Amino acid sequence: MKKTFKTKIDDDVLKKYKIFNAGERQFDFLVQVLLNSPDGWSQDGYFFEPSENGDILIRLCLPKTIRKECGLRQDLSCAVLGGHNIYLNSERWFKGAPKSGLSLDNYRQYMISHEMGHILGKDHTKCPGKGHKAPIMLQQTLGIGNCIPNTNVKE
């Protein structure tokens, strides 16, 4: 199933992180790569294609925007279950989340896959038990408990 998306970096993020045109293109490209990763939702038959009129908006924003748009803690990202908007927390995008146990690159994979999971109708899950891989829909940002860090949506 093909899903179209577009990306946006909020102006305040552009200024704070001094992102210029090449940086915007890099973000677009990286999001596309992460969305279509073999570890991602392609395992369920999804293909994600960028489009100026994309069905899904993936927005890199400051934590204060997360609070305003989603009513959540400022250290999270968010997407509405079955919705069309993903709000990626810029602090997490650039710094990761130590409690996840993931490197920055792997955390970005988790972040994109987790939030897209919400768009695809997936809700949060819990760690299935000690030594198991953390499900992608576990809020790994907040910690993984007894689970092992993981970025694969099927493991």
N, CA and C of each residue as an Amber inpcrd file, in Angstrom:
protein
   465
   0.8370000  -1.1780000   0.0000000   0.0000000   0.0000000   0.0000000
   0.8830000   1.2430000   0.0000000   0.6360000   2.1110000  -0.9240000
   1.4150000   3.3410000  -1.0140000   0.7960000   4.4180000  -0.1200000
   1.6530000   5.0870000   0.6180000   1.2740000   6.2410000   1.4350000
   2.1450000   7.4050000   0.9960000   1.5460000   8.5610000   0.8040000
   2.3250000   9.7330000   0.4360000   2.5060000  10.6280000   1.6550000
   3.6300000  11.3080000   1.6770000   3.9360000  12.1790000   2.8090000
   4.6760000  13.4150000   2.3240000   4.6370000  14.4270000   3.1520000
   5.4640000  15.6170000   2.9380000   6.0850000  15.9660000   4.2800000
   7.2240000  16.6180000   4.2150000   7.9130000  17.0020000   5.4450000
   7.9630000  18.5150000   5.5680000   8.1040000  18.9410000   6.8040000
   8.2240000  20.3760000   7.0880000   9.0960000  20.5360000   8.3210000
  10.0110000  21.4850000   8.2460000  10.7860000  21.8690000   9.4220000
  10.2820000  23.2470000   9.8290000   9.7610000  23.3640000  11.0340000
   9.2360000  24.6420000  11.5140000  10.3220000  25.7180000  11.5000000
   9.9160000  26.9570000  11.2560000  10.8530000  28.0820000  11.1810000
  11.6900000  28.2310000  12.4500000  11.0650000  28.0240000  13.6260000
  11.8300000  28.1830000  14.8640000  12.8920000  27.0960000  15.0170000
  12.6630000  25.9210000  14.4360000  13.6590000  24.8430000  14.4340000
  14.7920000  25.2090000  13.4740000  14.4330000  25.7270000  12.3060000
  15.4440000  26.1570000  11.3310000  16.4020000  27.1630000  11.9660000
  15.8420000  28.1040000  12.7000000  16.6670000  29.1410000  13.3370000
  17.5060000  28.5800000  14.4820000  16.8840000  27.8110000  15.3550000
  17.5920000  27.2870000  16.5320000  18.7740000  26.4050000  16.1420000
  18.5550000  25.5400000  15.1520000  19.5970000  24.5850000  14.7620000
  20.3970000  25.0340000  13.5420000  20.1310000  26.2730000  13.0870000
  20.8360000  26.8500000  11.9400000  20.8120000  25.8980000  10.7390000
  19.6030000  25.4770000  10.3920000  19.4060000  24.5810000   9.2560000
  19.1390000  25.4280000   8.0200000  19.9180000  25.1640000   6.9940000
  19.7430000  25.8840000   5.7380000  19.1820000  24.9360000   4.6890000
  19.0180000  25.3980000   3.4710000  18.3510000  24.6410000   2.4160000
  18.8600000  23.2040000   2.2890000  20.1650000  23.0080000   2.2970000
  20.7010000  21.6470000   2.1720000  20.2410000  20.7870000   3.3550000
  20.1630000  21.3780000   4.5280000  19.7050000  20.6510000   5.7090000
  18.2500000  20.2250000   5.5810000  17.4300000  21.0620000   4.9700000
  16.0350000  20.6890000   4.7520000  15.9410000  19.5050000   3.8010000
  16.7340000  19.5350000   2.7420000  16.7210000  18.4230000   1.7850000
  17.2390000  17.1410000   2.4350000  18.2410000  17.2790000   3.3030000
  18.7610000  16.1130000   4.0090000  17.6950000  15.5020000   4.9110000
  16.9360000  16.3370000   5.5910000  15.8570000  15.8480000   6.4500000
  14.8250000  15.0940000   5.6010000  14.4090000  15.6770000   4.4840000
  13.4510000  15.0220000   3.5790000  13.9510000  13.6410000   3.1670000
  15.2090000  13.6050000   2.7370000  15.7930000  12.3540000   2.2620000
  15.8690000  11.3230000   3.3890000  16.3450000  11.7420000   4.5530000
  16.4790000  10.8170000   5.6760000  15.1270000  10.2570000   6.1010000
  14.1060000  11.0950000   6.1450000  12.7590000  10.6180000   6.4950000
  12.3050000   9.5570000   5.4950000  12.5230000   9.7940000   4.2170000
  12.1270000   8.8100000   3.2020000  12.8780000   7.4860000   3.3900000
  14.1660000   7.5720000   3.6440000  14.9710000   6.3680000   3.8650000
  14.4690000   5.6020000   5.0880000  14.2400000   6.3210000   6.1830000
  13.7840000   5.6710000   7.4110000  12.3890000   5.0590000   7.2520000
  11.4970000   5.7680000   6.5730000  10.1480000   5.2360000   6.3660000
  10.1620000   3.9490000   5.5500000  11.0710000   3.8510000   4.5920000
  11.1220000   2.6850000   3.7030000  12.1950000   1.6840000   4.1050000
  12.6950000   1.7970000   5.3090000  13.7160000   0.8780000   5.8130000
  13.1800000  -0.5580000   5.8350000  14.0530000  -1.5380000   5.5710000
  13.6350000  -2.9420000   5.6960000  13.1550000  -3.2960000   7.1090000
  13.5800000  -2.5070000   8.1180000  13.1230000  -2.7340000   9.4940000
  11.7610000  -2.1000000   9.7630000  11.2720000  -1.2870000   8.8230000
  10.0640000  -0.5100000   9.0460000   8.7860000  -1.1820000   8.5850000
   7.7880000  -0.3450000   8.3100000   6.4460000  -0.8270000   7.9770000
   6.3520000  -1.4250000   6.5770000   7.4540000  -1.3690000   5.8180000
   7.4680000  -2.0630000   4.5170000   7.2420000  -3.5630000   4.7260000
   7.5560000  -4.0530000   5.9050000   7.3230000  -5.4640000   6.2310000
   5.8350000  -5.8110000   6.2350000   5.0000000  -4.7910000   6.3530000
   3.5470000  -4.9830000   6.2870000   2.9910000  -4.5500000   4.9300000
   3.8880000  -4.3330000   3.9520000   3.4520000  -4.0000000   2.6050000
   3.2900000  -2.5210000   2.3060000   3.7690000  -1.6500000   3.1880000
   3.6560000  -0.2070000   2.9610000   4.8610000   0.3140000   2.2010000
   4.6210000   1.2830000   1.3380000   5.6760000   2.0240000   0.6560000
   5.3520000   3.4980000   0.8210000   6.3370000   4.2670000   1.2300000
   6.1320000   5.6840000   1.5210000   6.8310000   6.5310000   0.4640000
   6.0550000   7.4170000  -0.1370000   6.5660000   8.2400000  -1.2310000
   6.3580000   9.7220000  -0.9010000   7.4160000  10.5360000  -1.0860000
   7.2400000  11.9700000  -0.8590000   6.3620000  12.5910000  -1.9370000
   5.5790000  13.5750000  -1.5360000   4.6970000  14.2620000  -2.4730000
   4.3770000  15.6490000  -1.9170000   4.2990000  16.6190000  -2.7880000
   3.9570000  17.9820000  -2.3420000   2.5670000  18.0320000  -1.7260000
   1.7020000  17.1220000  -2.1250000   0.3410000  17.0520000  -1.5850000
   0.1650000  15.7870000  -0.7580000   1.2030000  15.3940000  -0.0390000
   1.1730000  14.1480000   0.7190000   0.0110000  14.0530000   1.6920000
  -0.4630000  12.8260000   1.8870000  -1.5510000  12.5620000   2.8340000
  -1.1060000  12.7530000   4.2810000   0.1920000  12.5650000   4.5190000
   0.7310000  12.6270000   5.8780000   1.7520000  13.7600000   5.9400000
   1.6050000  14.6200000   6.9410000   2.5740000  15.6880000   7.1640000
   3.4900000  15.2700000   8.3060000   4.7860000  15.2520000   8.0310000
   5.7870000  14.9240000   9.0480000   6.5320000  16.2140000   9.3590000
   6.3190000  16.6920000  10.5530000   6.7680000  18.0340000  10.9330000
   7.8100000  17.9620000  12.0450000   9.0010000  18.5320000  11.8060000
  10.0350000  18.6320000  12.8270000   9.8030000  19.9400000  13.5740000
   9.5260000  19.8300000  14.8700000   9.1360000  21.0190000  15.6280000
   9.7860000  21.0440000  17.0110000   9.7140000  22.1980000  17.6330000
  10.2480000  22.3600000  18.9810000   9.3350000  21.6920000  20.0100000
   9.8960000  21.3340000  21.1680000   9.0960000  20.7050000  22.2160000
   7.8560000  21.5000000  22.6090000   7.9380000  22.8340000  22.6110000
   6.7740000  23.6380000  22.9910000   5.6140000  23.4200000  22.0140000
   5.9230000  23.1130000  20.7630000   4.8800000  22.8330000  19.7700000
   4.1980000  21.5020000  20.0740000   4.9680000  20.5330000  20.5460000
   4.4040000  19.2310000  20.9430000   3.3510000  19.4570000  22.0350000
   3.7210000  20.2620000  23.0160000   2.7860000  20.5430000  24.1120000
   1.5270000  21.2200000  23.5800000   1.7100000  22.2060000  22.6930000
   0.5790000  22.9690000  22.1560000  -0.3130000  22.1120000  21.2490000
   0.2920000  21.3920000  20.3180000  -0.4680000  20.6310000  19.3240000
  -1.0140000  19.3150000  19.8490000  -0.2760000  18.6860000  20.7610000
  -0.6430000  17.3380000  21.1980000  -1.0510000  17.2560000  22.6600000
  -0.7460000  18.3120000  23.4190000  -1.0720000  18.2860000  24.8400000
  -0.2320000  17.2930000  25.6250000   0.9590000  17.0010000  25.1090000
   1.8370000  16.0200000  25.7520000   3.0370000  16.6790000  26.3960000
   3.7430000  15.8780000  27.1640000   5.0140000  16.3110000  27.7270000
   5.9140000  16.7850000  26.6020000   6.7650000  17.7310000  26.9090000
   7.6290000  18.3150000  25.8800000   8.7840000  17.4170000  25.4620000
   8.9790000  16.2620000  26.1270000  10.0910000  15.3880000  25.7360000
   9.6610000  14.2730000  24.7830000   8.4210000  14.3260000  24.3120000
   7.9000000  13.2940000  23.4160000   7.6470000  13.8470000  22.0220000
   7.4320000  12.9420000  21.0860000   6.9110000  13.2710000  19.7560000
   5.4820000  12.7590000  19.7550000   4.7160000  13.0330000  18.6930000
   3.3450000  12.5490000  18.7220000   2.7350000  12.4270000  17.3290000
   1.7080000  11.6100000  17.2740000   0.8610000  11.4480000  16.0970000
  -0.4610000  10.8840000  16.5970000  -1.5420000  11.3130000  16.0010000
  -2.8630000  10.8330000  16.3990000  -3.1250000   9.4890000  15.7280000
  -3.6460000   8.5500000  16.4970000  -3.9900000   7.2310000  15.9850000
  -4.8890000   7.3650000  14.7510000  -4.4050000   6.8660000  13.6110000
  -5.1770000   6.9410000  12.3770000  -5.2320000   8.3300000  11.7620000
  -4.4120000   9.2530000  12.2650000  -4.4390000  10.6370000  11.7850000
  -3.5620000  10.8770000  10.5680000  -3.2160000  12.1440000  10.3770000
  -2.4430000  12.5420000   9.1910000  -1.2440000  13.4250000   9.5240000
  -1.0090000  13.6920000  10.8100000   0.0840000  14.5800000  11.2010000
   1.0020000  13.9040000  12.2030000   2.3090000  13.9940000  11.9080000
   3.3390000  13.5140000  12.8230000   4.1350000  14.7350000  13.2680000
   4.3010000  14.8620000  14.5720000   5.0880000  15.9420000  15.1500000
   6.3390000  15.3220000  15.7660000   7.4850000  15.5150000  15.1110000
   8.7450000  14.9860000  15.6150000   9.4200000  16.0350000  16.4800000
   9.7970000  15.6360000  17.6640000  10.4340000  16.5160000  18.6250000
  11.8780000  16.7820000  18.1730000  12.1940000  18.0290000  17.8680000
  13.5270000  18.3730000  17.3570000  14.6350000  18.0800000  18.3690000
  14.3540000  18.2380000  19.6580000  15.3700000  17.9220000  20.6700000
  15.7300000  16.4450000  20.6100000  14.7300000  15.6100000  20.4390000
  14.9660000  14.1640000  20.3270000  15.6360000  13.8270000  18.9940000
  15.2320000  14.5140000  17.9330000  15.8070000  14.2560000  16.6090000
  17.3160000  14.5050000  16.6160000  17.7350000  15.5630000  17.3010000
  19.1510000  15.9240000  17.3050000  19.9490000  15.3240000  18.4540000
  19.2690000  14.8980000  19.5320000  19.9910000  14.4070000  20.7070000
  19.6370000  12.9760000  21.0970000  18.5620000  12.4220000  20.5530000
  18.1470000  11.0750000  20.9170000  17.4910000  11.0250000  22.2850000
  17.4370000   9.8330000  22.8380000  16.8270000   9.6160000  24.1500000
  17.6330000   8.5380000  24.8720000  18.4740000   8.9380000  25.8150000
  19.3330000   7.9710000  26.5020000  18.5920000   6.7720000  27.0990000
  17.3850000   6.9890000  27.6100000  16.6330000   5.8960000  28.2370000
  16.2260000   4.8100000  27.2340000  16.2790000   5.1200000  25.9430000
  15.9040000   4.1310000  24.9220000  17.0090000   3.1050000  24.7090000
  18.2430000   3.4650000  25.0490000  19.3640000   2.5680000  24.8150000
  19.8000000   2.5160000  23.3530000  19.2630000   3.4120000  22.5240000
  19.5520000   3.4150000  21.0930000  20.5450000   4.5170000  20.7270000
  21.3810000   4.2460000  19.7210000  22.2410000   5.2880000  19.1600000
  21.3410000   6.3380000  18.5100000  21.8800000   7.5020000  18.1740000
  21.0710000   8.5450000  17.5540000  20.4640000   8.0670000  16.2380000
  21.2510000   7.4210000  15.3870000  20.7140000   6.9240000  14.1170000
  19.5840000   5.9270000  14.3390000  19.7860000   5.0010000  15.2630000
  18.7360000   4.0100000  15.5530000  17.5320000   4.6530000  16.2190000
  17.7820000   5.6610000  17.0580000  16.6570000   6.3430000  17.6950000
  15.7860000   7.0270000  16.6510000  16.4100000   7.6360000  15.6510000
  15.6360000   8.2740000  14.5870000  14.7860000   7.2390000  13.8490000
  15.3410000   6.0470000  13.6140000  14.5640000   4.9870000  12.9730000
  13.3580000   4.6200000  13.8370000  13.6140000   4.4380000  15.1370000
  12.5240000   4.1390000  16.0700000  11.4720000   5.2470000  16.0450000
  11.9300000   6.5020000  16.1330000  11.0410000   7.6610000  16.2180000
  10.0960000   7.7140000  15.0140000  10.6460000   7.5670000  13.8170000
   9.8350000   7.5990000  12.5950000   8.8790000   6.4030000  12.5620000
   9.4030000   5.2170000  12.8490000   8.5600000   4.0120000  12.7940000
   7.4550000   4.0410000  13.8430000   7.7800000   4.5000000  15.0410000
   6.7880000   4.5560000  16.1200000   5.6530000   5.5190000  15.7710000
   6.0110000   6.7200000  15.3640000   4.9730000   7.7070000  15.0590000
   4.1670000   7.3090000  13.8230000   4.8210000   6.7380000  12.8160000
   4.0710000   6.2630000  11.6530000   3.1570000   5.1070000  12.0620000
   3.5830000   4.3170000  13.0260000   2.7270000   3.2540000  13.5450000
   1.3970000   3.8080000  14.0440000   1.4330000   4.9560000  14.7170000
   0.1850000   5.5860000  15.1670000  -0.6890000   5.9700000  13.9730000
  -0.0760000   6.5470000  12.9320000  -0.8280000   6.9190000  11.7350000
  -1.4850000   5.6860000  11.1190000  -0.7820000   4.5530000  11.1900000
  -1.3020000   3.2940000  10.6360000  -2.2770000   2.5890000  11.5780000
  -2.5930000   3.2430000  12.7060000  -3.5970000   2.6950000  13.6200000
  -3.0580000   1.8570000  14.7600000  -1.7690000   1.8800000  14.9890000
  -1.1490000   1.0760000  16.0550000  -1.0800000   1.8950000  17.3410000
  -1.4300000   1.2540000  18.4370000  -1.4070000   1.9140000  19.7400000
  -0.1720000   1.4630000  20.5270000   0.0580000   2.0970000  21.6650000
   1.1990000   1.7530000  22.5040000   1.0950000   0.3330000  23.0400000
   2.2530000  -0.2740000  23.2460000   2.3470000  -1.6050000  23.8410000
   3.3380000  -1.5480000  24.9970000   3.4480000  -2.6570000  25.6830000
   4.3650000  -2.7550000  26.8110000   5.4870000  -3.7310000  26.4870000
   6.5230000  -3.7040000  27.2820000   7.6140000  -4.6600000  27.1600000
   7.0410000  -6.0460000  27.4510000   7.2350000  -7.0120000  26.5390000
   6.6620000  -8.3470000  26.7650000   7.3770000  -9.1680000  27.8330000
   8.5410000  -8.7200000  28.2720000   9.2360000  -9.4340000  29.3290000
  10.7460000  -9.3190000  29.2000000  11.4120000  -9.6810000  30.2500000
  12.8720000  -9.5720000  30.3250000  13.5360000 -10.3100000  29.1610000
  14.4630000  -9.5830000  28.5080000  15.2350000 -10.1820000  27.4310000
  14.5760000 -10.1480000  26.0700000  13.3170000  -9.7200000  25.9900000
  12.6330000  -9.5920000  24.6970000  12.9910000  -8.2570000  24.0640000
  12.9130000  -8.1980000  22.7470000  13.1520000  -6.9370000  22.0630000
  11.9860000  -5.9870000  22.3370000  12.3190000  -4.7340000  22.5300000
  11.2950000  -3.7170000  22.7890000  10.4260000  -3.5530000  21.5480000
   9.1100000  -3.6870000  21.6690000   8.2350000  -3.4630000  20.5220000
   8.3610000  -2.0220000  20.0270000   8.2120000  -1.8240000  18.7380000
   8.3370000  -0.4790000  18.1710000   7.2740000   0.4500000  18.7600000
   6.1400000  -0.0860000  19.1770000   5.0830000   0.7550000  19.7270000
   5.1950000   0.9370000  21.2480000   6.2710000   0.4400000  21.8460000
   6.6030000   0.7600000  23.2270000   7.1640000   2.1810000  23.2270000
   6.8290000   2.9780000  24.1970000   7.3790000   4.3380000  24.2710000
   8.8370000   4.2500000  24.7400000   9.7040000   3.8580000  23.8290000
  11.1070000   3.6400000  24.1560000  11.8060000   4.9170000  24.6230000
  11.2840000   6.0520000  24.2420000  11.8280000   7.3390000  24.6810000
  11.8510000   7.4140000  26.2080000  10.8460000   6.8450000  26.8430000
  10.7110000   6.9100000  28.2980000  11.4620000   5.7920000  29.0130000
  12.0200000   4.8580000  28.2440000  12.7380000   3.7220000  28.8100000
  12.1670000   2.4170000  28.2820000  12.9800000   1.3770000  28.3490000
  12.5610000   0.0880000  27.7740000  12.3860000  -1.0110000  28.8190000
  12.4910000  -0.6360000  30.0960000  12.2930000  -1.6250000  31.1490000
  13.2900000  -2.7650000  31.0170000  12.7890000  -3.9880000  31.0380000
  13.6400000  -5.1720000  30.9270000  13.8430000  -5.6210000  29.4910000
  13.3640000  -4.8330000  28.5530000  13.5000000  -5.1890000  27.1400000
  14.8750000  -4.7930000  26.5970000  15.1430000  -5.2720000  25.4000000
  16.3730000  -4.9630000  24.6660000  16.0210000  -3.9000000  23.6260000
  16.8750000  -2.8860000  23.4330000  16.5950000  -1.8620000  22.4230000
  16.3060000  -2.4820000  21.0540000  15.3920000  -1.8780000  20.3050000
  14.9750000  -2.4510000  19.0270000  14.3960000  -1.3660000  18.1170000
  14.6570000  -1.5080000  16.8120000  14.0850000  -0.5950000  15.8220000
  13.2360000  -1.3120000  14.7820000  13.1320000  -2.6280000  14.8660000
  12.4010000  -3.4050000  13.8670000  10.9270000  -3.5120000  14.2590000
  10.0280000  -3.1510000  13.3530000   8.6010000  -3.1480000  13.6760000
   8.0360000  -4.5520000  13.8740000   8.7090000  -5.5720000  13.3970000
   8.2120000  -6.9480000  13.5030000   8.8570000  -7.7490000  14.6240000
   9.8170000  -7.1640000  15.3050000  10.5140000  -7.9320000  16.3760000
  10.1070000  -7.4360000  17.7390000
